Amino acid sequence: MAKAPVLTPRADDFPRWYQDLINKAELADNGPVRGTMVIRPYGYGLWERMQAEMDARIKETGTQNAYFPLLIPQSYLTREADHVEGFAPELAVVTHGGGKELEEPAVVRPTSEMIINDYFSKWVQSYRDLPLLINQWANVVRWELRPRLFLRTTEFLWQEGHTAHATHQDARDFASHIHREVYEDFMVNVLAMDVVPGRKTAKERFAGAINTLTLEGMMGDGKALQMATSHELGQNFAKAFNTSYLSKDGTQELVWQTSWGSTTRMIGALVMMHGDDDGLRVPPRLAQVQVVVLAIKGDEAVLAKVREIGDRLKAAGLRVQVDDRVDTPFGRRAVDWELKGVPARVEVGPRDLENGTAMLARRIPGGKEPVAVDALADVLPAMLEEDQALLLRQSRERRESRTSDVSSAAEAVEVIGAGGWARIPWAALGAEGEAELAEHAVTVRCLVAEDGSVPDAEDAPGNVALVARAY
């Protein structure tokens, strides 16, 4: 009998493959309340690496980290009508505390525009206080009706940036800078993800914003996933909270604002964009373990050599884990590391000791080859960079090969039904065509200019709509 696969093959059932992989790679588990999740240590390690990379980029913009309360007075949400309408169906509300009914219900943070703006209005007095650039790493709660681990959960982790500026142009430039120099740079150069930067349509933009910039990625099944967004809030929240400053000219002016965020959804994207039928494939620049050194047998000389190799590779600047758990069969351990997507395995047994070599297994392109032990510290860094570039190239080739140019909404639905994306002139689609697509569970993921850049306006001549089914 043929041996049953460790994971459901992607071609047979992509959602089942995704759930299998989340479970068997030990990324997360379902929480006790529907829609919540427990992020396991290996999954949280990926998030910590994402945090570190993102946090460094955010701080380079001059933004500082802060923390704001989880509980927000319900009355705050009534101050900006579009915002509260956009979030109303997702709110979790606390009505009792300390055994008593609260005088005013508190909303569990779905996002922090409201509470942060309340404090911005206190902290901003003069043009000297601007720009005010704040970010927080936190959890949020949005009551999710159709949960899926990492992609849509009732509680998830994220960073949310909030800024106040003296002029519209300053705010617009900052939102764009975050979009390209923080989010896109991180996704392309660390996550090895080909993403499309674009502008949301009025229907799809963030509640309360005047413009939303997005990054859209194609997953392995051809669906789209919104990866991160950066919003121009205009003066909507400044008006609601009277956040104003005394200008150099001595006049009172309302501030212009932005908000922007990315979430643990990126772990789900990592699985769906780079994973294969054998498990995860983690980009080397992201991986908390870039190389695992495995002892094939419990021979003392083998164990000593494995530890020595581990120390050498750590000294060479690689993130290394030594696996000397020889009470667990080697085959099982090799499969576990394959599932977890560690970019390189260095396998050492008694025969390797005799030859002065180790077996080097590459997770991303696949394949094994013997390598001299003394050469490993020189070979591995360049090899990991090759594999990083390969993942990015594969994700770009997937998107390009599965995106078709069409001229009507009907054609777009047909293309998307076959598992791809469609591009259609926005002038030919428009809001009417967008509504037609919605009847087939297809959305406009973003608008791009003819040259692929981000358009300055929704109605700019030559805008192209990128349309797809999405998670």
C-alpha positions as CSV (number, residue, x, y, z in Angstrom):
1,M,0.0,0.0,0.0
2,A,1.1,3.5,-0.8
3,K,2.1,5.5,2.3
4,A,-0.5,8.2,3.2
5,P,0.8,11.8,2.7
6,V,1.5,13.8,5.8
7,L,-0.6,16.6,4.5
8,T,-3.7,16.7,2.3
9,P,-2.3,17.6,-1.2
10,R,-3.0,21.2,-2.1
11,A,-4.5,20.2,-5.4
12,D,-7.1,18.0,-3.7
13,D,-8.3,20.4,-1.0
14,F,-6.4,23.6,-0.5
15,P,-8.3,24.7,2.7
16,R,-7.8,21.3,4.3
17,W,-4.1,21.4,3.3
18,Y,-3.9,24.8,5.0
19,Q,-5.5,23.5,8.2
20,D,-3.3,20.4,8.2
21,L,-0.2,22.5,7.9
22,I,-1.1,24.9,10.6
23,N,-1.6,22.0,12.9
24,K,1.3,19.7,12.0
25,A,3.9,22.5,11.7
26,E,2.7,23.5,15.2
27,L,1.9,27.1,14.3
28,A,-1.4,27.5,16.2
29,D,-4.5,25.9,17.7
30,N,-8.1,27.0,18.0
31,G,-8.8,28.8,21.2
32,P,-11.7,28.0,23.7
33,V,-13.9,30.8,22.4
34,R,-15.0,30.5,18.8
35,G,-12.8,32.5,16.5
36,T,-9.9,32.8,18.9
37,M,-6.5,31.2,18.5
38,V,-3.6,30.0,20.6
39,I,-0.3,30.8,18.7
40,R,2.2,28.1,19.5
41,P,5.9,28.8,20.1
42,Y,7.0,28.1,16.5
43,G,4.3,30.3,15.1
44,Y,4.9,33.0,17.6
45,G,8.6,32.8,16.8
46,L,7.7,33.7,13.2
47,W,5.6,36.7,14.5
48,E,8.5,37.8,16.7
49,R,10.9,37.9,13.7
50,M,8.2,39.8,11.7
51,Q,7.8,42.2,14.6
52,A,11.6,42.9,14.9
53,E,11.9,43.6,11.1
54,M,8.8,45.8,11.0
55,D,9.6,47.6,14.2
56,A,13.1,48.6,13.0
57,R,11.6,50.0,9.7
58,I,8.8,51.8,11.6
59,K,11.3,53.5,14.0
60,E,13.4,54.6,11.1
61,T,10.5,56.9,10.1
62,G,10.8,58.7,13.5
63,T,7.7,56.9,14.9
64,Q,7.8,55.9,18.5
65,N,6.0,53.0,20.2
66,A,3.3,53.6,22.9
67,Y,0.4,51.7,24.4
68,F,-3.3,52.6,24.7
69,P,-6.1,50.8,26.7
70,L,-7.9,47.7,25.5
71,L,-11.2,49.0,26.7
72,I,-12.7,52.1,25.0
73,P,-15.8,54.0,26.2
74,Q,-18.7,53.2,23.8
75,S,-19.5,56.9,23.4
76,Y,-16.1,57.4,21.6
77,L,-17.2,55.4,18.7
78,T,-20.2,57.6,18.0
79,R,-18.0,60.6,17.2
80,E,-17.1,59.6,13.6
81,A,-20.2,58.3,11.8
82,D,-18.5,56.4,8.9
83,H,-16.0,54.8,11.3
84,V,-18.6,53.5,13.8
85,E,-20.9,52.2,10.9
86,G,-17.9,50.3,9.4
87,F,-17.1,48.5,12.7
88,A,-20.5,48.1,14.3
89,P,-21.2,44.5,13.3
90,E,-17.7,43.4,14.6
91,L,-17.8,45.0,18.1
92,A,-17.5,43.1,21.4
93,V,-19.0,45.2,24.2
94,V,-18.4,44.9,28.0
95,T,-21.5,45.8,30.0
96,H,-20.6,44.4,33.5
97,G,-17.4,44.6,35.6
98,G,-16.7,44.0,39.3
99,G,-20.1,42.3,39.6
100,K,-21.9,45.5,38.6
101,E,-23.4,46.9,35.4
102,L,-21.1,49.6,34.0
103,E,-22.4,53.2,33.9
104,E,-21.1,53.3,30.3
105,P,-20.4,50.1,28.3
106,A,-16.9,49.7,27.0
107,V,-15.9,48.4,23.6
108,V,-13.0,45.9,23.4
109,R,-10.5,47.6,21.0
110,P,-11.4,46.8,17.3
111,T,-8.8,49.5,16.3
112,S,-7.6,52.6,18.2
113,E,-8.4,55.6,16.1
114,M,-11.0,56.8,18.6
115,I,-9.0,56.5,21.8
116,I,-5.7,57.7,20.3
117,N,-7.4,60.7,18.8
118,D,-8.8,61.6,22.2
119,Y,-5.2,61.9,23.5
120,F,-3.9,63.5,20.3
121,S,-6.3,66.3,21.0
122,K,-4.7,66.8,24.4
123,W,-1.1,66.4,23.2
124,V,-1.2,68.6,20.1
125,Q,-1.2,72.4,20.9
126,S,1.2,74.0,18.5
127,Y,2.9,73.4,15.2
128,R,6.0,72.5,17.2
129,D,4.2,69.3,18.4
130,L,3.9,68.1,14.8
131,P,4.3,65.7,13.3
132,L,3.2,63.4,16.1
133,L,4.1,59.8,15.1
134,I,2.8,56.9,17.3
135,N,2.7,53.2,16.8
136,Q,1.5,50.4,19.1
137,W,1.9,46.6,19.1
138,A,-1.3,45.2,20.5
139,N,-4.2,42.8,20.2
140,V,-7.6,43.7,18.8
141,V,-11.0,42.0,18.8
142,R,-13.4,42.0,15.8
143,W,-16.2,39.5,16.2
144,E,-15.6,37.2,13.2
145,L,-18.5,35.1,11.8
146,R,-16.3,32.8,9.6
147,P,-13.0,32.3,11.4
148,R,-9.9,30.7,10.0
149,L,-6.6,30.6,11.9
150,F,-4.4,33.6,11.2
151,L,-6.6,34.8,8.3
152,R,-9.7,35.8,10.1
153,T,-9.9,35.4,13.9
154,T,-11.9,37.2,16.5
155,E,-8.7,38.3,18.3
156,F,-5.5,38.9,16.5
157,L,-2.2,40.6,17.0
158,W,-1.0,43.6,15.0
159,Q,0.8,46.9,14.9
160,E,-1.2,50.1,14.3
161,G,0.4,53.4,13.5
162,H,-1.4,56.8,14.1
163,T,0.0,60.1,13.1
164,A,-0.9,63.8,13.0
165,H,0.5,66.3,10.6
166,A,0.3,70.0,9.8
167,T,-0.7,69.7,6.2
168,H,-2.6,67.4,3.8
169,Q,0.5,66.9,1.8
170,D,2.6,65.9,4.8
171,A,0.0,63.3,5.8
172,R,-0.3,62.0,2.3
173,D,3.5,61.7,1.9
174,F,3.8,59.9,5.2
175,A,1.0,57.3,4.4
176,S,2.8,56.6,1.1
177,H,6.2,56.3,2.8
178,I,4.8,53.7,5.2
179,H,3.1,51.9,2.3
180,R,6.3,51.5,0.2
181,E,9.3,51.9,2.5
182,V,8.0,50.0,5.5
183,Y,5.4,47.5,4.3
184,E,6.4,46.8,0.7
185,D,10.1,46.7,1.5
186,F,9.5,44.2,4.4
187,M,7.2,42.0,2.4
188,V,9.5,41.8,-0.7
189,N,12.9,41.7,1.0
190,V,12.2,39.7,4.1
191,L,9.0,37.7,3.4
192,A,10.1,37.1,-0.3
193,M,6.5,37.9,-1.3
194,D,5.6,39.5,-4.6
195,V,2.9,42.0,-3.7
196,V,1.0,44.6,-5.7
197,P,0.9,48.1,-4.2
198,G,-2.3,49.9,-5.1
199,R,-5.1,52.2,-4.1
200,K,-8.5,50.9,-2.8
201,T,-11.7,52.0,-4.4
202,A,-14.2,54.1,-2.4
203,K,-16.2,51.0,-1.7
204,E,-13.2,49.1,-0.3
205,R,-11.4,51.7,1.7
206,F,-11.1,51.9,5.4
207,A,-14.1,53.3,7.3
208,G,-13.5,57.0,8.0
209,A,-10.6,57.3,5.6
210,I,-10.3,59.5,2.5
211,N,-7.8,57.1,0.9
212,T,-6.5,53.6,1.6
213,L,-3.3,52.2,0.1
214,T,-2.9,48.4,0.1
215,L,-0.6,45.6,-0.7
216,E,-2.2,42.5,-2.3
217,G,-0.6,39.1,-2.6
218,M,-1.6,36.1,-4.7
219,M,-1.9,32.9,-2.6
220,G,-1.1,29.4,-3.9
221,D,-4.7,28.8,-4.9
222,G,-5.0,32.0,-6.9
223,K,-7.0,34.0,-4.3
224,A,-5.9,37.4,-3.1
225,L,-5.0,38.4,0.4
226,Q,-4.8,42.0,1.6
227,M,-1.4,42.1,3.4
228,A,-1.2,45.6,5.0
229,T,-2.9,48.9,4.5
230,S,-2.0,52.6,5.0
231,H,-4.8,55.1,5.3
232,E,-5.1,58.9,4.8
233,L,-7.7,60.0,7.3
234,G,-7.9,63.5,6.1
235,Q,-9.4,65.7,8.9
236,N,-12.4,63.5,9.7
237,F,-11.1,62.4,13.1
238,A,-9.6,65.8,13.8
239,K,-13.0,67.4,13.4
240,A,-14.6,64.8,15.6
241,F,-12.1,65.3,18.4
242,N,-11.2,68.9,17.7
243,T,-7.5,68.1,17.3
244,S,-6.1,71.4,16.3
245,Y,-2.8,73.4,16.6
246,L,-1.7,76.9,16.6
247,S,0.1,77.5,13.3
248,K,3.2,79.7,12.8
249,D,0.8,82.4,11.5
250,G,-1.1,82.4,14.8
251,T,-4.2,80.7,13.4
252,Q,-5.9,77.5,14.8
253,E,-5.8,74.7,12.2
254,L,-7.1,71.1,12.3
255,V,-4.4,68.4,11.9
256,W,-4.3,66.0,9.0
257,Q,-3.9,62.3,10.0
258,T,-2.9,58.8,8.9
259,S,-3.3,55.3,10.3
260,W,-1.7,52.1,9.1
261,G,-1.5,48.5,10.2
262,S,-0.3,44.9,9.6
263,T,-1.3,41.8,11.4
264,T,-0.7,38.1,12.2
265,R,-2.5,37.5,8.9
266,M,1.0,37.6,7.4
267,I,1.7,34.2,9.0
268,G,-1.3,32.8,7.0
269,A,0.1,34.5,3.9
270,L,3.5,32.9,4.5
271,V,1.8,29.4,4.6
272,M,-0.4,29.9,1.5
273,M,2.1,31.7,-0.7
274,H,5.3,29.7,0.0
275,G,4.0,26.4,1.4
276,D,4.0,23.1,-0.7
277,D,2.8,19.6,-0.2
278,D,5.6,18.9,2.2
279,G,4.9,21.8,4.5
280,L,6.1,25.4,5.1
281,R,9.0,27.0,3.2
282,V,10.2,29.8,5.4
283,P,12.3,32.6,3.7
284,P,15.8,32.5,5.2
285,R,15.8,36.2,6.1
286,L,12.7,35.6,8.2
287,A,13.4,32.1,9.7
288,Q,14.1,32.0,13.4
289,V,16.0,28.8,12.6
290,Q,17.8,29.1,9.3
291,V,19.8,25.8,9.7
292,V,19.1,22.8,11.8
293,V,22.0,20.4,12.4
294,L,20.7,16.8,13.0
295,A,22.4,13.8,14.5
296,I,21.3,10.7,12.6
297,K,22.4,8.3,15.4
298,G,23.3,8.5,19.1
299,D,27.0,7.8,18.5
300,E,29.0,10.0,20.9
301,A,31.4,11.1,18.2
302,V,28.4,12.1,16.0
303,L,26.8,14.1,18.8
304,A,30.1,15.9,19.5
305,K,30.5,16.7,15.8
306,V,26.9,17.9,15.5
307,R,27.4,20.3,18.4
308,E,30.7,21.5,17.0
309,I,29.1,22.3,13.6
310,G,26.3,24.1,15.4
311,D,28.8,26.3,17.2
312,R,30.7,27.0,14.0
313,L,27.6,28.1,12.1
314,K,26.4,30.3,14.9
315,A,29.8,32.0,15.0
316,A,29.4,32.6,11.2
317,G,26.2,34.6,12.0
318,L,23.6,32.0,11.2
319,R,20.5,31.2,13.3
320,V,21.1,27.6,14.2
321,Q,19.4,24.8,16.2
322,V,21.1,21.5,17.0
323,D,18.8,18.5,17.0
324,D,20.4,15.8,19.0
325,R,17.2,14.1,20.1
326,V,18.4,10.7,19.1
327,D,15.7,9.0,21.2
328,T,13.3,10.1,18.4
329,P,13.7,8.3,15.0
330,F,15.7,10.4,12.5
331,G,13.0,10.1,9.8
332,R,10.4,11.6,12.0
333,R,12.6,14.5,13.0
334,A,13.5,15.1,9.4
335,V,9.9,15.2,8.4
336,D,9.1,17.6,11.3
337,W,11.7,20.1,10.2
338,E,10.5,19.7,6.6
339,L,7.0,20.6,7.8
340,K,8.3,23.6,9.7
341,G,10.1,24.9,6.6
342,V,13.5,25.4,8.0
343,P,15.6,26.4,5.0
344,A,18.6,24.1,5.5
345,R,19.2,20.8,7.3
346,V,22.7,19.5,7.9
347,E,22.5,15.8,8.6
348,V,25.4,14.0,10.3
349,G,25.9,10.2,10.8
350,P,28.8,7.8,11.4
351,R,29.6,7.5,7.6
352,D,29.7,11.3,7.3
353,L,32.2,11.4,10.1
354,E,34.5,9.0,8.2
355,N,34.3,11.1,5.0
356,G,34.6,14.5,6.7
357,T,31.2,15.6,5.1
358,A,27.6,16.2,6.1
359,M,24.5,15.8,4.0
360,L,23.0,19.2,3.2
361,A,19.2,19.3,2.5
362,R,17.7,22.4,1.0
363,R,14.1,22.9,1.8
364,I,13.2,25.6,-0.7
365,P,14.4,24.2,-4.0
366,G,14.6,20.7,-2.6
367,G,17.4,18.2,-3.0
368,K,20.4,16.9,-1.0
369,E,24.1,16.8,-1.5
370,P,27.2,16.0,0.6
371,V,29.3,19.0,1.6
372,A,32.6,19.1,3.4
373,V,32.1,20.0,7.0
374,D,34.8,22.6,6.9
375,A,33.0,24.3,3.9
376,L,29.6,24.7,5.5
377,A,30.2,28.1,7.1
378,D,31.2,29.4,3.7
379,V,28.6,27.7,1.6
380,L,25.5,28.2,3.6
381,P,25.1,32.1,3.7
382,A,25.3,32.4,-0.1
383,M,23.0,29.3,-0.5
384,L,20.4,30.9,1.8
385,E,20.4,34.1,-0.2
386,E,19.9,32.1,-3.4
387,D,16.9,30.4,-1.8
388,Q,15.5,33.7,-0.6
389,A,15.6,35.1,-4.1
390,L,14.0,31.9,-5.5
391,L,10.9,32.2,-3.3
392,L,10.4,35.8,-4.4
393,R,10.8,34.8,-8.1
394,Q,8.4,31.9,-7.7
395,S,5.7,34.1,-6.1
396,R,6.1,36.7,-8.9
397,E,6.0,34.1,-11.7
398,R,2.8,32.7,-10.2
399,R,1.1,36.0,-10.1
400,E,2.2,37.0,-13.6
401,S,1.2,33.7,-15.2
402,R,-2.2,33.7,-13.5
403,T,-3.2,37.3,-14.2
404,S,-5.2,38.0,-17.4
405,D,-6.2,41.3,-19.1
406,V,-10.0,41.4,-19.7
407,S,-12.4,44.1,-21.0
408,S,-15.6,43.3,-19.0
409,A,-16.9,42.2,-15.6
410,A,-18.2,39.0,-17.2
411,E,-14.8,38.1,-18.6
412,A,-13.2,38.8,-15.3
413,V,-15.6,36.4,-13.5
414,E,-14.7,33.7,-16.0
415,V,-10.9,34.1,-15.5
416,I,-11.2,34.3,-11.8
417,G,-13.3,31.1,-11.7
418,A,-10.3,29.3,-13.3
419,G,-8.2,30.3,-10.3
420,G,-6.5,33.6,-11.2
421,W,-6.7,37.4,-11.2
422,A,-8.0,39.8,-13.8
423,R,-7.0,43.3,-14.9
424,I,-9.6,45.5,-16.4
425,P,-9.5,49.3,-17.2
426,W,-11.3,51.1,-14.3
427,A,-13.0,53.3,-16.8
428,A,-14.6,50.2,-18.3
429,L,-15.6,48.7,-14.9
430,G,-16.4,51.6,-12.6
431,A,-18.7,51.4,-9.5
432,E,-21.4,49.7,-11.5
433,G,-19.1,46.9,-12.7
434,E,-17.7,46.6,-9.1
435,A,-21.2,46.0,-7.9
436,E,-21.7,43.3,-10.6
437,L,-18.5,41.6,-9.6
438,A,-19.6,41.5,-5.9
439,E,-22.6,39.3,-7.0
440,H,-20.0,36.7,-7.8
441,A,-17.9,37.2,-4.6
442,V,-15.3,39.0,-6.6
443,T,-13.8,42.3,-5.4
444,V,-11.6,45.1,-6.8
445,R,-8.4,44.4,-4.8
446,C,-6.8,47.7,-5.8
447,L,-6.4,50.3,-8.5
448,V,-3.0,50.7,-10.2
449,A,-1.8,53.1,-12.8
450,E,-0.9,51.9,-16.3
451,D,2.8,51.8,-15.4
452,G,2.1,49.7,-12.3
453,S,2.6,52.7,-9.9
454,V,0.0,53.8,-7.3
455,P,-2.5,56.3,-8.8
456,D,-3.0,59.7,-7.2
457,A,-6.7,59.5,-7.5
458,E,-9.4,56.9,-8.1
459,D,-10.5,58.6,-11.3
460,A,-7.0,59.2,-12.7
461,P,-6.9,58.5,-16.5
462,G,-5.6,55.0,-17.3
463,N,-6.3,53.4,-13.9
464,V,-6.5,49.6,-14.0
465,A,-8.5,47.6,-11.6
466,L,-7.0,44.4,-10.2
467,V,-9.9,42.0,-9.4
468,A,-10.0,38.6,-7.7
469,R,-11.7,36.5,-5.0
470,A,-10.1,37.1,-1.7
471,Y,-9.6,35.7,1.8
